[in-house]
């Protein structure tokens, strides 16, 4: 039991000390080309996207795919 608690303590210590490697992949910028593509996309539900939506506002794009 004493050895198990040492291993557990060591494991928790290593998890807290080791910095996680975060790699979200290639970043996508919301440039004019991407905005034009979003404006041209057909809306499945709700209002479509227009140029005014992008003026100084953060934009959340929801994507759903069914294979």
MMTF fields as JSON, N, C-alpha, C and O atoms, coordinates in Angstrom:
{
  "mmtfVersion": "1.0.0",
  "mmtfProducer": "UNKNOWN",
  "numBonds": 267,
  "numAtoms": 268,
  "numGroups": 67,
  "numChains": 1,
  "numModels": 1,
  "chainsPerModel": [1],
  "groupsPerChain": [67],
  "chainIdList": ["A"],
  "bondAtomList": [4, 2, 8, 6, 12, 10, 16, 14, 20, 18, 24, 22, 28, 26, 32, 30, 36, 34, 40, 38, 44, 42, 48, 46, 52, 50, 56, 54, 60, 58, 64, 62, 68, 66, 72, 70, 76, 74, 80, 78, 84, 82, 88, 86, 92, 90, 96, 94, 100, 98, 104, 102, 108, 106, 112, 110, 116, 114, 120, 118, 124, 122, 128, 126, 132, 130, 136, 134, 140, 138, 144, 142, 148, 146, 152, 150, 156, 154, 160, 158, 164, 162, 168, 166, 172, 170, 176, 174, 180, 178, 184, 182, 188, 186, 192, 190, 196, 194, 200, 198, 204, 202, 208, 206, 212, 210, 216, 214, 220, 218, 224, 222, 228, 226, 232, 230, 236, 234, 240, 238, 244, 242, 248, 246, 252, 250, 256, 254, 260, 258, 264, 262],
  "bondOrderList": [1, 1, 1, 1, 1, 1, 1, 1, 1, 1, 1, 1, 1, 1, 1, 1, 1, 1, 1, 1, 1, 1, 1, 1, 1, 1, 1, 1, 1, 1, 1, 1, 1, 1, 1, 1, 1, 1, 1, 1, 1, 1, 1, 1, 1, 1, 1, 1, 1, 1, 1, 1, 1, 1, 1, 1, 1, 1, 1, 1, 1, 1, 1, 1, 1, 1],
  "groupList": [{"groupName": "UNK", "atomNameList": ["N", "CA", "C", "O"], "elementList": ["N", "C", "C", "O"], "formalChargeList": [0, 0, 0, 0], "bondAtomList": [1, 0, 2, 1, 3, 2], "bondOrderList": [1, 1, 2], "singleLetterCode": "X", "chemCompType": "L-PEPTIDE LINKING"}],
  "groupTypeList": [0, 0, 0, 0, 0, 0, 0, 0, 0, 0, 0, 0, 0, 0, 0, 0, 0, 0, 0, 0, 0, 0, 0, 0, 0, 0, 0, 0, 0, 0, 0, 0, 0, 0, 0, 0, 0, 0, 0, 0, 0, 0, 0, 0, 0, 0, 0, 0, 0, 0, 0, 0, 0, 0, 0, 0, 0, 0, 0, 0, 0, 0, 0, 0, 0, 0, 0],
  "groupIdList": [1, 2, 3, 4, 5, 6, 7, 8, 9, 10, 11, 12, 13, 14, 15, 16, 17, 18, 19, 20, 21, 22, 23, 24, 25, 26, 27, 28, 29, 30, 31, 32, 33, 34, 35, 36, 37, 38, 39, 40, 41, 42, 43, 44, 45, 46, 47, 48, 49, 50, 51, 52, 53, 54, 55, 56, 57, 58, 59, 60, 61, 62, 63, 64, 65, 66, 67],
  "secStructList": [7, 2, 2, 2, 2, 2, 2, 2, 2, 2, 2, 2, 2, 2, 2, 2, 2, 1, 7, 7, 7, 7, 7, 7, 7, 1, 7, 7, 7, 7, 7, 2, 2, 2, 2, 2, 2, 2, 2, 2, 1, 7, 7, 1, 1, 1, 7, 7, 7, 7, 4, 4, 4, 4, 6, 6, 1, 7, 7, 7, 7, 7, 7, 7, 7, 7, 7],
  "xCoordList": [0.824, 0.0, 0.867, 0.541, 1.962, 2.864, 3.488, 3.655, 3.828, 4.421, 3.39, 3.742, 2.139, 1.081, 0.881, 0.696, 0.918, 0.74, 1.93, 1.753, 3.134, 4.303, 4.179, 4.463, 3.751, 3.58, 2.504, 2.676, 1.411, 0.327, 0.807, 0.511, 1.532, 2.065, 3.039, 3.005, 3.901, 4.846, 4.111, 4.472, 3.107, 2.332, 1.636, 1.696, 0.98, 0.307, 1.322, 1.061, 2.456, 3.504, 3.998, 4.188, 4.207, 4.669, 3.61, 3.933, 2.354, 1.277, 1.233, 1.013, 1.441, 1.39, 2.617, 2.523, 3.758, 5.008, 5.177, 5.625, 4.828, 5.03, 4.016, 2.811, 4.519, 3.655, 3.02, 3.722, 1.717, 1.077, 1.473, 1.658, 1.6, 1.888, 0.552, -0.173, 0.237, -1.028, -0.764, 0.024, -1.419, -1.285, -2.66, -3.143, -3.276, -4.617, -4.59, -5.635, -3.427, -3.344, -3.185, -2.86, -3.413, -3.246, -4.381, -5.553, -4.035, -5.04, -5.726, -5.103, -6.993, -7.759, -8.143, -8.81, -7.725, -8.072, -9.378, -9.67, -10.146, -11.415, -11.167, -11.652, -10.395, -10.064, -11.214, -12.241, -11.034, -12.104, -12.505, -13.685, -11.553, -11.86, -12.747, -13.699, -12.443, -13.25, -14.63, -15.637, -14.678, -15.965, -16.836, -18.031, -16.246, -17.004, -17.559, -18.682, -16.771, -17.251, -18.414, -19.361, -18.349, -19.446, -20.71, -21.821, -20.537, -21.683, -22.345, -23.57, -21.545, -22.081, -22.72, -23.496, -22.414, -22.947, -24.452, -24.962, -25.14, -26.587, -26.881, -26.305, -27.766, -28.132, -29.103, -30.106, -28.814, -29.688, -30.832, -31.971, -30.505, -31.515, -31.203, -30.053, -32.194, -31.997, -31.556, -31.45, -31.303, -30.9, -29.498, -28.674, -29.257, -27.932, -26.94, -27.279, -25.727, -24.655, -24.51, -24.509, -24.388, -24.138, -22.894, -22.339, -22.467, -21.224, -21.301, -20.289, -22.47, -22.634, -22.331, -21.926, -22.523, -22.278, -20.814, -20.516, -19.908, -18.477, -17.893, -16.738, -18.643, -18.115, -17.827, -18.726, -16.571, -16.121, -16.696, -16.691, -17.191, -17.809, -17.118, -16.672, -17.031, -16.541, -17.62, -18.814, -17.188, -18.135, -17.904, -16.77, -18.979, -18.928, -19.562, -20.721, -18.797, -19.305, -19.552, -18.629, -20.773, -21.132, -21.156, -21.802, -20.449, -20.358, -20.85, -20.41, -21.732, -22.232, -22.107, -22.495, -21.567, -21.435, -21.928, -21.657, -22.641, -23.117, -22.581, -22.817, -21.869, -21.269, -22.124, -21.81],
  "yCoordList": [-1.193, 0.0, 1.255, 2.252, 1.19, 2.345, 2.613, 3.765, 1.542, 1.699, 2.271, 3.091, 1.858, 2.371, 3.874, 4.623, 4.309, 5.734, 6.545, 7.683, 5.975, 6.661, 6.805, 7.864, 5.727, 5.769, 6.786, 7.561, 6.788, 7.733, 9.177, 10.049, 9.425, 10.757, 11.194, 12.343, 10.286, 10.59, 10.887, 11.823, 10.112, 10.314, 11.67, 12.41, 11.998, 13.295, 14.433, 15.451, 14.267, 15.284, 15.506, 16.646, 14.415, 14.547, 15.213, 16.033, 14.863, 15.474, 16.98, 17.752, 17.397, 18.819, 19.576, 20.767, 18.915, 19.579, 19.651, 20.673, 18.595, 18.539, 19.446, 19.34, 20.332, 21.235, 20.496, 19.808, 20.622, 19.944, 20.585, 21.8, 19.78, 20.267, 20.504, 19.556, 21.75, 22.093, 22.442, 23.339, 21.736, 22.004, 21.866, 20.757, 22.99, 22.974, 22.874, 22.968, 22.688, 22.602, 23.981, 24.952, 24.048, 25.297, 26.269, 25.893, 27.485, 28.499, 28.957, 29.035, 29.256, 29.787, 31.212, 31.465, 32.138, 33.531, 33.835, 33.286, 34.706, 35.099, 36.273, 37.384, 35.987, 37.031, 37.206, 36.537, 38.104, 38.411, 37.181, 36.997, 36.352, 35.159, 34.186, 33.628, 33.989, 33.108, 33.721, 33.014, 35.032, 35.712, 35.548, 35.279, 35.708, 35.552, 34.134, 33.939, 33.155, 31.771, 31.541, 30.831, 32.14, 31.997, 32.713, 32.23, 33.859, 34.605, 33.818, 33.82, 33.15, 32.398, 31.076, 30.507, 30.576, 29.28, 29.372, 30.387, 28.302, 28.238, 27.953, 27.041, 28.729, 28.55, 27.378, 27.323, 26.457, 25.314, 25.713, 25.278, 26.544, 26.956, 28.376, 28.696, 29.203, 30.569, 31.492, 31.085, 32.737, 33.709, 33.408, 32.809, 33.828, 33.643, 34.654, 35.473, 34.585, 35.475, 36.578, 36.314, 37.82, 38.922, 39.684, 39.403, 40.635, 41.373, 42.133, 42.267, 42.626, 43.412, 42.586, 43.14, 41.293, 40.418, 40.449, 40.261, 40.683, 40.629, 41.949, 41.975, 43.032, 44.357, 44.499, 44.803, 44.278, 44.508, 43.578, 43.911, 42.424, 41.513, 40.15, 39.728, 39.475, 38.091, 37.221, 37.448, 36.232, 35.381, 33.931, 33.454, 33.231, 31.807, 31.092, 31.337, 30.204, 29.431, 28.017, 27.352, 27.549, 26.2, 25.331, 25.664, 24.228, 23.323, 21.953, 21.435, 21.37, 20.033, 19.203, 19.64, 18.011, 17.115, 15.732, 15.242, 15.131, 13.765, 12.905, 13.19, 11.867, 11.025, 9.834, 8.978],
  "zCoordList": [0.0, 0.0, 0.0, -0.645, 0.725, 0.79, -0.58, -0.979, -1.294, -2.619, -3.595, -4.443, -3.493, -4.36, -4.138, -5.097, -2.893, -2.616, -3.142, -3.576, -3.108, -3.666, -5.177, -5.737, -5.83, -7.286, -7.65, -8.591, -6.92, -7.177, -6.973, -7.79, -5.905, -5.625, -6.717, -7.158, -7.15, -8.214, -9.525, -10.238, -9.837, -11.066, -11.051, -12.034, -9.952, -9.849, -9.936, -10.577, -9.305, -9.375, -10.79, -11.213, -11.53, -12.919, -13.788, -14.648, -13.567, -14.354, -14.112, -15.045, -12.872, -12.56, -13.053, -13.35, -13.144, -13.525, -15.037, -15.557, -15.744, -17.193, -17.887, -17.658, -18.73, -19.47, -20.642, -21.384, -20.823, -21.955, -23.28, -23.359, -24.299, -25.64, -26.349, -26.65, -26.606, -27.232, -28.687, -28.987, -29.577, -31.005, -31.639, -31.869, -31.916, -32.475, -33.995, -34.64, -34.562, -36.017, -36.632, -35.948, -37.901, -38.632, -38.297, -38.319, -37.994, -37.686, -38.959, -40.018, -38.852, -39.978, -39.645, -38.642, -40.48, -40.277, -40.99, -42.052, -40.394, -40.993, -41.943, -41.731, -42.998, -43.966, -44.965, -44.859, -45.929, -46.881, -47.69, -47.987, -48.042, -48.835, -48.038, -48.585, -46.779, -45.934, -45.712, -45.74, -45.492, -45.314, -46.553, -46.438, -47.739, -48.982, -49.109, -49.574, -48.696, -48.739, -47.789, -48.127, -46.597, -45.641, -46.11, -45.892, -46.751, -47.27, -48.402, -48.525, -49.224, -50.365, -49.95, -50.717, -48.762, -48.323, -48.083, -47.609, -48.416, -48.217, -46.743, -46.15, -46.173, -44.776, -44.65, -45.361, -43.762, -43.534, -42.611, -42.781, -41.639, -40.67, -40.213, -39.915, -40.16, -39.691, -40.812, -41.969, -40.449, -41.47, -41.988, -41.297, -43.193, -43.779, -43.225, -42.37, -43.717, -43.289, -44.322, -45.524, -43.853, -44.772, -44.318, -43.256, -45.119, -44.852, -43.525, -42.837, -43.158, -41.935, -40.677, -39.655, -40.751, -39.601, -39.161, -37.982, -40.1, -39.811, -39.314, -38.89, -39.353, -39.015, -37.53, -36.747, -37.138, -35.772, -34.725, -33.54, -35.129, -34.175, -34.24, -35.306, -33.115, -33.174, -33.824, -33.628, -34.594, -35.315, -34.937, -34.946, -34.605, -34.33, -35.503, -35.839, -36.128, -37.257, -36.785, -36.315, -36.902, -36.496, -37.746, -38.739, -37.681, -38.824, -38.397, -37.371, -39.144, -38.866, -40.13, -41.214, -39.986, -41.141, -40.748, -39.652, -41.645, -41.426, -42.561, -43.735, -42.204, -43.233, -43.428, -44.255]
}
